[in-house]
Amino acid sequence: QVQLVESGGGLVQAGGSLRLSCAASGRTFSRNGMGWFRQASGKEREFVAAISWSDVRTYYADSVKGRFTISRDNAKNTVYLQMNSLKPEDTAVYYCAARATAYSRATYSEQDYDYWGQGTQVTVSS
């Protein structure tokens, strides 16, 4: 059974940092595009960042560009999201997602992702 488990969320003051982790099990995702999405209360889920299987290409939403960094450790079957200079508007449940197809590229469309984690809450206080 494939599982994506996020961790690292919590409460932080504006300007602070958090590092989210997404550990995959049940299969390897070393050759799959992976991404992070978030959903704030009362809003639709939105794209945050994505990384290609080769670790060469990364993509970011304009709202997080320059503050967030996505990375992966294929040996650990884990993807990370380093979040710096956090703002109250970053408050949301953050979801990790993975594509099922090998050698899949990173995309910003949630419809392209086949596996999802349960989410981890990030709250940024002002």
C-alpha positions in Angstrom: 0.0 0.0 0.0 1.4 3.3 -1.0 1.6 6.0 1.7 2.8 9.6 1.8 3.2 10.9 5.3 3.9 14.6 5.9 5.5 15.9 9.0 7.1 19.1 10.3 4.1 21.4 10.4 3.3 23.5 13.4 2.8 27.0 14.8 5.4 29.6 13.9 5.6 33.4 14.1 5.7 35.5 11.0 9.2 35.7 9.6 10.0 32.2 10.9 10.9 29.0 9.2 9.6 25.4 9.0 10.8 22.4 7.1 8.2 19.9 5.9 9.0 16.4 5.1 7.1 13.8 3.1 8.1 10.2 3.5 6.9 7.8 0.9 6.4 4.0 1.5 5.0 1.2 -0.5 6.9 2.0 -3.6 9.8 4.1 -4.7 9.2 7.6 -6.2 12.8 8.3 -7.2 11.7 8.4 -10.8 8.5 10.4 -10.3 7.6 14.0 -10.2 6.5 15.2 -6.7 4.8 18.3 -5.4 3.4 20.2 -2.5 0.0 21.8 -2.4 -1.8 23.7 0.3 -5.4 24.5 1.3 -6.3 27.3 3.5 -9.6 27.3 5.4 -12.5 28.1 3.1 -10.3 28.1 0.0 -9.5 25.7 -2.8 -6.3 23.7 -2.7 -3.5 25.4 -4.6 -0.1 24.5 -6.0 2.9 25.4 -3.9 6.0 23.7 -5.5 7.0 20.7 -7.6 10.2 18.9 -8.4 11.0 16.6 -11.3 12.2 13.1 -10.9 15.7 14.1 -12.0 15.9 16.8 -9.3 16.9 19.2 -12.1 13.6 21.1 -12.5 11.7 22.9 -9.8 8.6 25.0 -10.0 7.1 27.4 -7.5 3.9 29.4 -7.1 4.6 33.1 -7.4 3.4 33.6 -3.9 6.2 31.5 -2.4 9.0 32.0 -4.9 12.2 33.1 -3.2 11.0 31.9 0.2 10.3 28.2 -0.2 12.6 25.5 -1.5 11.6 22.0 -2.6 14.1 19.2 -2.6 14.2 15.5 -2.6 16.4 12.7 -1.2 15.7 9.7 -3.4 17.7 7.4 -1.2 15.2 8.1 1.6 12.2 8.3 -0.7 11.5 11.7 0.8 10.7 15.1 -0.5 11.1 18.3 1.6 9.7 21.8 1.6 11.9 24.4 3.3 9.8 27.4 4.1 11.5 30.7 5.1 10.1 34.2 5.8 6.7 32.7 6.6 3.7 35.0 6.4 0.3 34.7 8.0 -1.2 34.0 4.5 0.9 30.9 4.3 -1.3 29.3 7.0 -2.9 26.2 5.5 -2.9 22.4 5.5 0.1 21.4 3.3 -0.2 18.2 1.2 2.5 16.2 -0.4 1.7 14.5 -3.8 3.4 12.1 -6.1 2.9 11.1 -9.7 2.5 7.4 -10.6 4.3 7.5 -13.9 8.0 6.9 -14.0 10.1 9.7 -15.4 7.2 12.0 -14.9 7.9 15.7 -14.9 6.9 18.2 -12.2 3.6 19.9 -12.8 1.5 22.5 -11.0 -1.8 20.7 -11.8 -3.2 18.6 -9.0 -5.0 16.4 -11.5 -1.6 15.1 -12.6 -0.8 13.6 -9.2 -2.0 10.2 -8.2 -1.0 9.8 -4.6 -1.6 12.2 -1.8 -0.6 12.5 1.9 -3.0 13.3 4.7 -1.7 16.8 5.1 0.1 18.7 7.9 -1.1 22.0 9.4 1.1 25.1 9.2 -0.1 28.1 11.1 1.8 31.4 10.9 0.9 34.0 13.6 1.3 37.7 13.0 
